[in-house]
Amino acid sequence: MGIAVEAMMQVRGGLCDRIDRIANELPHLTLDQLCNGVDDIRRTALDHGLDPLAQLARGLEAALADAGRGAMVLPWLDTMRDAAGCERLDAEAGAIYLAAINVRMAG
């Protein structure tokens, strides 16, 4: 395994850990803490070219801006975790994840 592949695996693992931490601490997080955690994930994803994950983080940020703590956060976090492991990094993959979360939220 090359150094670049191993480094990306570490980044992805770290992002999944952050997503899981938010999910576990969700009942105790203030809206500001939640927004900051999601923004940190979005920025890290962008820095490493993980565009589908960054698109989902932006979507969750928008949902939080619209609904505040009333937003359904866990489905977003579950989908973000899936996107963190996705090998496809193109905009179409991000659009597919966004469509999936929309279907999931619509029931």
Long-range contacts (C-beta under 8 A, 24 or more apart in sequence): 8-48, 11-44, 11-48, 11-50, 12-50, 12-84, 12-85, 14-44, 15-41, 15-44, 15-45, 15-50, 15-53, 15-84, 16-81, 16-84, 16-85, 18-44, 19-77, 19-80, 19-81, 19-84, 20-81, 22-73, 22-77, 23-73, 23-74, 23-77, 23-78, 26-73, 26-74, 31-64, 31-68, 31-69, 34-64, 34-69, 34-73, 35-61, 35-64, 38-64, 41-80, 45-84, 49-89, 50-83, 50-84, 50-89, 51-89, 51-90, 51-91, 51-93, 51-94, 52-83, 52-86, 52-88, 52-89, 52-90, 52-93, 52-94, 52-96, 52-97, 53-80, 53-83, 53-84, 53-86, 54-94, 55-91, 55-94, 55-95, 55-97, 55-98, 56-80, 56-83, 56-94, 56-97, 56-98, 56-101, 59-98, 59-101, 72-105, 75-101, 75-104, 75-105, 76-101, 79-104
